[in-house]
Amino acid sequence: MFNQLNPKIDSNQSWCYQIRLRGHLGPQWKEWLGALDITLEENGDTLLTGPVADQAALHGLLKKIRDLGMPLLSVICIEPGPAAASDV
């Protein structure tokens, strides 16, 4: 079995992701993380939510999160949406 490009995926779509981290991330990281919303949960986790242009952008974002030194708990793709003008 080999990987094929999925013809159903539209390159004019960005994808919305939820990324869960263990620990609370301060609001000063908002600009560094771009368009992601930061939600501090009562259980001590941080939930990052927002659009990611493509797989390359997702991997870049995950590298940034790795550099924070916070444990990564989950990465969930929520839904596709129209790409922002800067994504095209």
Order of alpha helices (4+ residues) and beta strands (2+ residues): beta-beta-beta-alpha-beta
